[in-house]
């Protein structure tokens, strides 16, 4: 059997940061829902595309990213292929929200640029072929 390839730099750190980020995303989602109940017009500051994205797609993306992180933690190469779908889809939704923020009177939606940039950085990091080679070498040795 061949020796496994050395683990890519920052691999474990990125997974831990991913879990921390998803915990914060869950807290933000729940906090926003609680704020919408206590403040009468909380979501009026956001456009309809953002509201649909937030209430429908945001929980789905959180769940998919948690599943994805567990796959990466368990060194399953399917996690990388799943990541190559989830992150671009999240960037697409973020772009729609950003366009709505430019067109409508919703300046708070322009902060979606940060989310898009973070997704681009994550996609560049995980799209490195060394991660796929690492996972495949682990599959060959076991």
Secondary structure as the mmCIF struct_conf table of DSSP 4:
data_model
#
loop_
_struct_conf.conf_type_id
_struct_conf.id
_struct_conf.beg_label_comp_id
_struct_conf.beg_label_asym_id
_struct_conf.beg_label_seq_id
_struct_conf.end_label_comp_id
_struct_conf.end_label_asym_id
_struct_conf.end_label_seq_id
HELX_LH_PP_P HELX_LH_PP_P1 UNK A 2 UNK A 8
TURN_TY1_P TURN_TY1_P1 UNK A 9 UNK A 10
HELX_RH_AL_P HELX_RH_AL_P1 UNK A 11 UNK A 38
BEND BEND1 UNK A 39 UNK A 39
TURN_TY1_P TURN_TY1_P2 UNK A 40 UNK A 41
HELX_RH_3T_P HELX_RH_3T_P1 UNK A 42 UNK A 45
BEND BEND2 UNK A 46 UNK A 46
HELX_RH_AL_P HELX_RH_AL_P2 UNK A 48 UNK A 52
HELX_RH_PI_P HELX_RH_PI_P1 UNK A 53 UNK A 57
HELX_RH_AL_P HELX_RH_AL_P3 UNK A 58 UNK A 73
TURN_TY1_P TURN_TY1_P3 UNK A 74 UNK A 75
TURN_TY1_P TURN_TY1_P4 UNK A 77 UNK A 77
HELX_RH_AL_P HELX_RH_AL_P4 UNK A 78 UNK A 103
TURN_TY1_P TURN_TY1_P5 UNK A 104 UNK A 105
HELX_RH_3T_P HELX_RH_3T_P2 UNK A 107 UNK A 111
HELX_RH_AL_P HELX_RH_AL_P5 UNK A 112 UNK A 126
TURN_TY1_P TURN_TY1_P6 UNK A 127 UNK A 127
BEND BEND3 UNK A 128 UNK A 128
HELX_RH_AL_P HELX_RH_AL_P6 UNK A 129 UNK A 141
#
